[in-house]
Amino acid sequence: DSWHPFADRHDFDWADYHYVEVQSSEDTINRGLDLWMAEQIQVMQSAEGFTPPPWSSTKDLYKTIDAIEDGDVPFERVFFRYSGVIEENAPSWKTATYELCVRDVRAVVQQQMATPQFKEEFQTAPYRQYDRSGHRIYSNFMSGDWAWREADKIAEDPRTHGAMVVPVDGGLDKTAVSVATGSQQYHPYYVSPANLSNAARRGHGNGVIPVAFIPIVDVSKFEKKTKEFKRFARQLYHACIARIYAPLREGMTTPEVIKCPDGHFRRAIYSIGPVIADYPEQVWLTGIVQGWCPKCFAKPGDLDDKKVPRRNHEKTDFLLCYFDSGQLWDIFGVRDDVVPFTHSYPRADIHELIAPDLLHQLIKGTFKDHLVTWINDYIKLSNSEARALEIIQDIDHRIAAMPPYPGLRRFKDGRDFAQWTGDDSKALMKVYLPAIVGYVPDDMVECLSSFLGLCYILRRNAINVPALNQAKEELARFHRLREIFVETGTRTHCSLPRQHSLPHFITGVTEFGAANGTCSSITESKHIEAVKDTWRRTNRFEALYQMLTILVRMHKMQTLKRKFEEKGMLQGSTAAYMALAIQYESRVVPTPQQTHNSPEAEEAPSDDDDDDVVPLVGPRFASSVKLAKTKARGNSRSLHGLATELNLPQLVPAFLSFLYLDRYDREPLENLSDTMAFSGRIYTHHSATARFFTPSDTCGVGGMQQQTIRCNPEWHEKGRFDTVFVQGDGAEMKGLMVAQLRLLFSFVDTETGRSHECALVNWFPLVDDEPDPVTGMWMVEREEGIGGERDEEGGAPPLQVISLATVVRGAHLAPVFGDDGNIPGWVTYLDSLDVFSSFYVNHFVDHHAHELIMSCTNI
């Protein structure tokens, strides 16, 4: 019964492939079962015995999935109704019944905490982390001050002293499943135990799980504007959230024993943790007036007032006792018609628990909705209509012509698209700054640069005190420089709620750890699997109930799969496993070593450019760069033959210089071609993979990510030769050097027997000893000659062979377009590295590259 409720590995893998991985429809599953039956009928004719498929139809398969006991936390339906006086001819919302579909949050949290895959990614107690210089580091949630204070409160009570604090974070956001069908909306609520690391919650696992779907009251536009309906809608909203947390109430004051990822049982006390939400949700959660700050009493007309006090429940209760509704609304921005759900729970204050939101407040808010819009407005304001359109079109062309980079979205038409997503805004942040240089005043470029610097510091996985101080400096610089938009007449003021939230981010980091652990991008990424994908699998009739069933089944299959993986039952391919199992009459489960050593268990190589950045499953390990397992076909294997074939005469002297240095550990002599020779085989490769620690949207549970670096002359006909960071010993740019790959190859030294993985590179030396003062980015130029061109003295452009072990990861170079007018229309992203002579080292291409250049001192 080890595979219960499935018969064996084949049956489980078949169900997992169709139901979870490719999410087959009922018709597709029935078709697959029919083909399976046909195969067995054919086998019956040529051999004894007949084994029909374990399921006769899709319904039978669903029954097996429903029989899984692991991960079985079903949704239940809770109904709400208006309880006030219902007059004759009352509006429909007063007589309607509203349905909250909710799981037992206590059971869900216990399952999350018991997941063995998190055994290296959770903390049992708050901690304080310091770097080698003695500076405190804020990283995971439990490294912040809030968790420390919460644990102190629990320790003060003799009944709970010694118990493990388990903060339960929440996250909510409406999402539309299909704009084409009338914007059908759902309002999921997610939870996650904050004991898990940020990497575990950002990884694609069960660190964040939907526990409820909050009802959406659908009424006419006229009814929505009535004061009575607004009061009811907010009260229903908070009643539903209070009901979600209700199963945890007893465990907030009385310890209960729960199982942890490391297999140990501990006494736990639950707490309501931070709530992840965008600004409109924050307004509803805190019961404030639109336009006010949910965390302090700053007024809409002067949100940058630094002397205003913070909000909390006690202050709000005091105000409610001594001021009427009008005064509360106008003077303090408080609504008196709703009580926040945290008010009735121990140690919970919603104003304190509102978490910083990188996605909606910084990326989509301040950057996309404000700065990008304002820059376009300035261009239109300071130029004629025709010239403004020409400039904006050229900026779009510049964005489209940015060189490729692993995981970088290519904007074919610039930033001119109808509907923005969070990923669109993140992608534009990476390339927008160099694209506007020369078209707007330097102060605007510096303003954007300072904001990006602030944003990328706050997006780091670990933020120390010097980095926080740097963030404060960037914030002060941004506040000073953004006045250029007022001075040029683009804006009348910059007092906006989402920009006002920036100072609260600094405090938020010290309270809750790095902000990438409390960002709404986590919940938005869950929308795809929890809402959008499940909705597409329904027949659209009463879709929510079908979606809930699918969610529970998916959760069961994923939980059972993790259980099998923990026991080593899923190593190797299905075919290899079954072949080994057949060797034993009792069909015992092969050992992990047997299945792991099968040829099918090896990682399949891939050169697909759609998979340039992928998450790595497993714990954190040392960074490395390795050649792809697949060797390029058709190339010469000899040194001189390869140099001639690829038109790279520099390869021979560069290769011999590398070989001489490796053999004798001293600088090569001149004219090595006359004294040295190499007769071994050289194998070329079209790509390499860099593996490094970078908790992000595309990381695994352990925070690891794999990046594909390409050096392929046949890529999209024109070829692709990526640029990389190489470890050096200089003081500039934190010791990093930039080079472009011209060839990736491997060989074995026939004299020493040592294997080598190498790269032939063209260097890009720094233009200056300091970054560009306007953009804040380092500038580089290609070392004499471009591609296969000759330099002025008639020789070949200088190339060098380096060990692949010195390559750190990919680098992105953004052209210095200059201010001489529009770039030629024929220039594309495949040409830009060859067309332009100067480049910015674009550390804004991802937050790991930004941290690597700006703060990393020990690569």
N, C-alpha and C positions, 0 to 999 in steps of 0.2 A: 504493500500500500504506500510505498515511498512517493509515488507520483499522484496520489489521491487528490482530487477525484478523477484524474486522468489515468489511463492504463499504463502509459510509458512515455518516454521522452518524445517520441515521434508525434504522439497525439497532442502533447502539450505545445510543442513547437509549432505544429500545424495551426492550432487554435490561436496561439500568440501571434503568429505571422499574419493571419487573416483578420483577427479581431482588433489587435493592438497596433501592429506595425503598419500595415497597409490599409486598415480600417475598411475591409471589404463590405459591400452591401449584402443583404440577404440573398439576392439573386446570384451574386458572385460566389458566395459560400455554397449555395446549393449546386451551382455548376461545378465547383471544385470537388464536392462530395460525389457528384455523378461521375466525374472523370476517375476519381479514386475507385469507385465501384466497378467501372468498366475495366480498369487495370486488373483488379482482383478477379474478375470473370475470365479475363484472358489468361491469368496465371493458373486458374483452376483447370483450364483445358490442357495445360502442359505439365502440371504437377499435381500431386495429391494435396488435398486440403483446400479450404476456402475460408479466408478471413475477411469478412465484410468491414467496411469502415465503421468506426465506433458510433457514428451518428448518421441517422437516415435523412436528417434535414437540419436546417439552421436552428429550428426550435429545439432540437435535441442538443445541439452544441450549446445553446444558451442555458439549457437546464444544467449542463455540466459546469458551466462557469458560475451559475447561481449557487451551485453546491459547494463552491470554495468557501471555507470558513475563514481563512486569513483575509484581513482587510474588509470584513463585512460590517460596515457602518452605514446602514440605509438612511435615506431621507424620510422624514415624517412631515406631515402637513399640519400646520398650526393656523387657526383662523382668527381674524380680527374683524371687529365691527365698530362702527361709530356708536358711542354710548351716551351721547347727549340727547337733548329733546329733538324728536323728529316731527316736524310740523307737516301739515297737509301740503301736498305738492312739493315735498322736499326734493332737493337735487339728488341725482342718482348715486353720488358718492356716499351719501348718508345711509342709504339702504343696502349698499353693496357689501359683500363679504370679501375680505382680502386674505390671501393665502401666503403664508411664509413657509417655504420648503427648507427644512433645516435638519442637519445631522446632530448627533450627540457630540458636541465639541470636546467633551472630556475624553470620550473614546478615541476620537481622532487624534488629539494631542498625545495620548498614551501610545497609540500606534506609531506616530512620528518619532517619539522619544525612544521607542524600542527598536528602531530600524538599525540593524547592525552596520550598514554601510556608513553610518555617521559616527562610528566609534572613535575616529580620529578628528572629528569635526564638531565636537560639542564640549561645553564647559559645565561643570557641576556647581561652580561658585564664581562670583565676580572676582576679577583680578586686575592688577595694575601692571602694565607692561612698560619697559624702559629700553631705550637703545644703548649703545655702548658709550654714548656721551652723557648718559643720565637723563636724557629727555624722555618724558612720558609719551607713549604711543597709544593712539586710539584706533582700534581696528574692529574686532567683533563686538557685538552688542554688550557682552558681559565685561568688556574693558572700560565701559563708560561709567560715569558717576551715578546715573539713575539706578542701575542695577545694584551698585554698592549701597546706596541709601536704602533701597528696598530690602536688601538682605539684612541691613542693620535693624530695620523695623521688625522684621520677622524674628531676629535674634533677641530682641528686647522682651518678647512674650514668652514666658516659661513653657507654654503649651506648644509653641512652634520653634523653640530654640534648637538649632542644629539642623533644621530642615533645609532642603535645597529649594531655592526660589526658582520657579518656572514661569517667567513672564510669557504671556500668550499674545503675540502681536496680531493685529488685525489689518486688513486691507480691503478697500471697497472702491468700485468705480463702475459706472454704467458703461455698457458696450453694446454697439449695434451689430447684429449678425449679418444683415444684408441690406445695404442701402437701396438696392434695386427693388426690393419687395416691401418698401415702405418703412425702412429703418426699424425693424423689429428689435426691441431693446430688452436687455436683461440686466439685472443688478446683483452680481455675485458678491459674496463676502468670503474672504480667505483668512485662514489663520496659520500661524507658524510659531512653534516654541522658540523663544529668543535665545535659548541655550545653544542652539545650533549656530555654527559659524556663518558668516556672510556668504562664503563660498558655497556652503551646503544649501543655503536658501536660494542663491542665484543659479545653482546647478539644476540640471533637468532631472529632478527626482521628486520625492514626496515631502520635501522640506516646506513647501507651501501647498495647501490643499483647500479647495472650496468647501465650505461647510453650510452655506445657505444661499438662497436666492430671495432677495428682499422684494416684496411686491411693488410694482410700479402702478400708481393710480393714474388711469387714463380718463381725463375729463376734457371738456371743451376749453378753448382758450379763454372764454369769458369766465367760466367757473374757476380756472386757475388763478385769476387775478383777485378773487374775493378773499377778504381777510380770514373768514371762517374756514375756508378750504385750506389756506396756507397753514393755519394753526393745526388743523387735523392732519395734514400731510406730514408735518414735522413731528407731531406726537406719534403717529404711526411708525415713522422712520425710527425714532428712538425706542419705541416699544419693541420693535422687531430685533434691534441690535441687543437690547437688554435680554430678550428671550434667547438669543444665540449664546450668550455667556452664562445663562442661568445654571447649566449643569456644573459649572466650575465654582459656584458660589460657596458651597460647603467646604470645598478644598482650598478656599482662600483663607480660612481661619483654622481648619483642622487638617493636620498633615495626613496624606495618604501615601501608600507605598506604590511606586511605579518602577517599571523596568527601564533601564537606560541602554543606550546603544552599545556600551561595553559589556552588557550582559549582567551587570550588577543591579540590585534593587535598592532604591533609596527613598527616604521620606521626602515628600515634596509639598510645597505650598504654592498654589497658583496666584498669579497677579495679572490684571489687565495691563498688557504692555502697550507700546506705541501703536498708533493707528496711522496707516499709510493711506493718504487721500490727496486729491488735487484741491485747489482752492475752493471751488463751489461746494465740494463735499465737506471741506473744513468749516465752511460757514454753517452748514446744516448740523454738523457734529457738535460744534461749540455753542450754537444758539445765539450767534451774533448777527449784526446787520451787514448786508452785502456792502463791500468796500472797506470795512474795518479789518483790523488784524486779529486773528484768532488767538494770538499769544500775548498781546499787550494792548494797552489802551490808546495807541497812536491813532489820531483822527485821519479820516480820508484826505483832508486837505493838507495835512502835514505829517505824512507817514514816516518821514525821516527824523522826527523829533526823538532824540536819544534819551530824554529824561523821563519818559512816561513809564509807569510801573507795569509789572507783568500781571496778567489775569490769573485768577484761580477761583475755585468754587466758593471759598469763604468770602472773597470780595464781592462776588456776584450776589451771594445771599444777603450780604449787608446792603447792597444797593437796592435789591428788591424790597427790602423792609422800609426804606426811607425815601424812595423816589417813585413817581408815577410812571406810567407807560411812555408818555411823551418824552419825559426827561431821560429815561433809560435809553430810549432810541436815539435821541439827538445828542446827548452829552457823552454817553458811555458806549453806544453801539450795542446795547444788550436788548434781546427780545425777552419779554416776560410771559410768553405764551407756550414755552417749551422748557422741560427740564432735561438736561443731557443725561444719557443713559448711565454714565459713570457715577452719577450722583448717589446712586443706591448701592454701590459696590465699595468694599473696603480698600483704602489706600489708592484710590483712583481719581484722577483729575484730568478731564479731557483737554484742558488748556495746556497742561504740562505734557500730555501724551501725544499731541499732534507732532508727527515726525517730519523732518525735512524731506522735501520731495525734489530730487534732482531733475526728474523728467519734465514735470509740468511747471515748476517754478523757475528753473534755470534754462533747461534745454529748449523746451517748446515755448516757455513763457518769455523770459528776458531775452533770449537769443533770437528765436524765430519770430515771435509776435511783436517784439519791441525793436531790437537793434537792426535786424534785416529789413523790417518794414520802414524804420526811420531812415536808413541809408538810401533805400529806394525813393522815399519821399524827398530827401535832400537833393538827390540827383534830378528829380523832376522839377523841384523848386528852383534850382540854380542853373538850369539849362532849358533851351527851347524844347518843345514837345518832341520834335524830330531827333534832336541831338540826345535827349534823355533816353529815348527808345533805343538809339544806336549804342549808347554806353551800356545800358542794361543788357542788350543783346550780346555785346562783347564780353561783359562779365560772365554771362551764361556760357559763352564759347570758352572762356578761360577755365571755368569749372569743368566743362566737358572734356577739355584737353589735359586735365591733370593726369600725370603718369599713373599706370596701374599700381596697385598695392594689395597684398593679401587681405581680403575682407572688405576692401574699400568699394563702396557702391559707386558705379559709374553713372553720372548724370548725362544722359545722351543729349538732352536739351537744356542743360544748366539746371537752375532751380525753378523753372517755369512748369509747375505741374499743379493740377487742380486741388487735390486733397492731400494734405500733409499727414504723415504718421510720425510717431516718435523716432523711428529708425531713419526717416527722411531728415529730420532735424539733426540727429546725431551725425549722420553722414555729411550734411552740409557744413557742420561745425569744423570738420576736418580740413576743408579745402577753401572755405569762404574768405578767410583773411588775405592770403596772397592774391586772390582774384580781384579785390577792390583797390589794391595799392595803385596810386596814380590817378584815380578817378574821384577820390574824396579827400578832404583835408587830412593831414597827418594826425591831427588830434582825434579824428574819428577812427583812424586805423589803430592808434594807440589805445583808444577807449575799448575797441573790440578786443585788442590784444590783452589788455588788463583783465577784461571780463573772462576771456578764455583761460587765462592763467589761473584766475580764481576758481573757475568751474572745474578745471582739470585737477587742481589740488583737492577740491572737495570730492571728486570722483575716485580718488585713490582708495585702495583697500586698507592701507595703514597710514595714518596721518600723525606725525609727531608734533611736538609743541613748536619747533622752529617753522614747520610747514604751516601751522595754524597762524603763526605771527606773519608769515609771508602772505597768507590768504587775507589777513586783516589789511596789510599794506596794499595788496592788489584791489581790495574792496574800496579803500579810501581813494586810491588812484582812479578807480572806475567812477566813483561818485564825483570826483573833481572833473574828470574828462568828459563825462556825459553832458555837462553843461554846454558843450559845443552844439548840441542839437537845439538847445533853447536859444543860444546866441545867433544861430543861423536862421532862426524862425521856423525850424522843422517841427519843434514842439513848444508848447506853452509852459509845460512843467513835466517833471519826471517822478511825481509822487504816485506810485502805482503799487498795489498790494504785492504783486509777485516780485517786484524789485525790492520792496520793503522787507521781504522775507530773507534777503541775503544775510543781514547781520545775525538773524536767528539761526542761520546754518552753522555759524561758528559755535554758538552755544549748543546747538543740536549735536554736533560732533562730540563735544565733551560729555554730553548727557547720554547719548545712545551709540557712541562709536562711529565708525566711518559711515557716511551717508549712503554709500552704495548698498548697504544692508537694509535700508528703510526707504528705498526708492520705489515709486509706483511702476517703474519698468518691470519689476518682479511680478506684480499682479497682472500687468498688461500682457506680459509674455504668457501667463497662465490662461488668459482669455482664449487663446488659440485652442488649447486642448480641452479646456473646461467648458467653453461656450461655443465658439465658432465651429470647431470640428464636430462636436457632438450634435449641434443643430443641423449641420449638413447631412448627418446620418439619419435624420428623422424623416417622416412623411409629411411634416408641417402641421398635422392635425394634433392639437394639444401637445405641441412639441416639447414643452418643459418637462412633462412627466417622462417622455421618452429619453430626454437628455439626462435626467436624473438616473434612470435605469442604466444608461450607457456609462455614466460616470462611476456608478457603484461597481459595475462589471469591470471597467478598466482598472479601477483601484484594486479590485480583487486579483486580477491577472498580474498586475504589476507587483503587488505584495507577495503573491505566490512565487513569482519569478525571482524576486530578491531572496526569498527563502531558499529556493533551489540553488541560486548562485552562491549563497553563503555556504552551502553544503558541498560545493564543487560539482554539482550535477549537470551544469550547463557548459562545461569547458569543451572546446573543440566543436566541430560541426555536428549536425544531427546525424548525417550519414556515418561519420567516423564513430560516433558514440554507439549507434545501433549495430555497426559491424563488429565492434568489440563485444557488445552485449550478447550477440548471437553465439560467440565463442563459448559461452557458459550455458549449460543446460538450464540452470536455475534463473538465467537472465539477471544476474546480480549487477549492481551498478558498478561500472569500471572506476578505478581510482582516478583522482584528478591528474596524476602523473601520466597515466595511460592516454587519456584524451588530450592532454596538453601537448604531448609529444607527437601527435598525429600531424601529417603535413597540412591538413585542412585547418588546423588551429592557428596557423601563422597568419599574421596581418596581411591582408591583400593590398598590394601597392595601388596607388591611384594618382593619376596626373590630371584629374578633372578640375578645371579652374573654378567650378562652382563650390568646391570643398576646400578653398584656400585657408579658411579658418574654421576649425572644428573643436569641440570640447574633448578633453581627454578624461576618460573614466579612471578613477583611482586617486590615491593620496598624492601629496606634493612630492616631487623628486627633483634632482638637480637639472638645471637647464642644459640643453644640448642641441646641436645642429647635426643632422645626419643626412647622407645622400638617400634619395629614393631607392627602393630595392630594385625597381625596374631599370635596366640598362638601355641606353639608346641603341637602336638597331641600325645597321648599315654603315656606321662610321668605321674608319680605319682604326686598327688596334696599335699601330706603330706610332712613335713620336713624330717622325718626320712626315709620315703619310697623313697623320691627323692635321698637322700644321698646314700642309699643302691643301688638303681637302677643305678646311674651314677658312682658308686665306688668312691665317694668323701666323706670320713668320716670327712674331715675338714669342710664340709658345716655346720654341726650342731653347733659346738662351734663358728664358724665365724658368723653365722646368729644370734645366741643368743647374742653375743657381740655387734653386730650392733643394735639389738633391744633394749638391755639394755641402750646403749649410747643414742639412740633416745628418749627413755622414760624418763630417769632420768638425762640426760645431764652430766654424769660423767663417769669416766673410769670403765669398767666392772670389776666385782669381779672374782676371780678364781672359777673354777668348777661351772660355771653357769648352766650346765646341771642338777645339783642337786637341784637348786633353781628356775629355770625358765623353762617354757614350752610354746610351741606355737602349737595351734590346728587348726589354720586357713588354708586356701588353698594357695598354691604357684603355680603360673603359669609361665612356662618357655617360653622363646622366643629364636629364632635362629638368630635374627639380631636386630640392632638398627640403627637409622638414625641420623647423625650429620648434622645440618644445620648451615652454617656460611657464612660470607661475604668474597668472594674471587674472584674478577673480573678476569676471565680467559676464555680460549676457551670453557669451559663447564659451563658458568654462564648464568643466565637469564638476562633480561634487567636491573634489579635492582642490579646485581652483586652477587646474592645469589646462593649457590650451595648446593646440598644434597649429602652426602657421606654415603654409607651403610657399617656398621661395623658388621662383622659376628662372631658368636660363635655357630657353628653348628657341632655337632659330626658326622653327616651323610653326610657332604659335600664331594663329590667325594670319598666316602667310608672311607677315612682316617680322615676326619674331618678338620675343619678349625677354629682356635681360634686366632683372630686378636689381635694385640697389640695396646694400646691406650695411649694418654697423659692424665694424671690426674693432676688436679690443686692441688698444694701443697703450703707450706709456706717457703720452703728452698731458699737459695740464689743461689745454683748451678742450671744451665740450666734454668735460669729465673723462678725458682719455679716450674718447671714441673717435674713430676715423670712418669716413664714408667711402665706399667703393661700389663700382658696378660690376656685376658678374659677366664675364665673357665666355666662361667655360667651366663646367663642373665635371670632375673626373676622379677616378680612383685607380690605384696601381699598387703593385707589390715590388719593393726594391729587391732586385735579384741578388744584390750583394749582401744586404743586411737581413733580408727576409721580412722586413717591417711593411705592414699595410698602411696605406695613406689615403685619406679622402681630402681632396684639394679643390681649389678654385683659382682660375685665372681671372684677375681683376684689373680694372682701370680705376685709378684713384681720383677722388674729388677733394683736393686740399681746401682748407679754410681760406676765405678771402681776408679775414681780419681776426684779431685775437679776441674780439668781443662780438656779441650778437648785434644784429641790426637794431639801432635804438628805437625805430618806429614800430616794427613788427615784433621785436623781441626774439626773432629766430636767427640762428646761425646761417651764414651764407657760404656757399662753396662754388668752385669752378672746376670743370673737368681738366685733368692734367693733360697738357698738350695733345691735340689731335682728337678727333671724334670718330668712333667706330673704326673703320679700316683705312681712314685717310692718313696721309703722310704729314709729318710736321714740316716746319720751314727748312730744316737742314736735310730733308729728303729721307730721314729715317722713319721707322714705324712708331706710332704712339706708344709710350711706355706702358707695359703691362707687367704684372708680377704674379707669381704663383704663391699662394698662401695656404696654410693648413685650414681646413674647414672648422677645426676646433677653435680658431680665433674669431670666427664669425659669431656675433651675439644674437642677431635676429634681423629681420627685414627693416629697411629704412625707406622713408618716402621723401622724395625731392620734389618741391613745387617750383616751377619756373619763375624767375624774376621777369615778369612780362614787360616791365618798363612802362613809360608813359608816352611812347611815341605814336600811339594810335592803336587801331584794331590789329589783332593778330591775323595772319593770313587764313582764309577760309578753309584751306586744304589741311591745316594742322589738326591732327587728332591726338588722342591719348597715346597712340602707338608711336607717334613721331616726336613728341615734345622733349624727350630726353636727348634727342639728336639735334633738334632745331635750335634750342636755346643754349646759351653759354654759361649763364649764372643761375643758381638755384638756392632756394631756402631749404634748410633741413627742417622739414615739417614735423615738429614734435607734437602737433595737435592731431596727428593721424589716429592716435588712440592714447588713452590715459596711461598705459604702460610705457609707451615711448616717451611721453611727457615726463613721467617720473624718472625714467632712465637717464634722460639728458639733464633735467633740471636739478635732481637731488641725489641720484645714485653715485656713490663714491667707491663702491666695491662691487664690481660687476660679477 
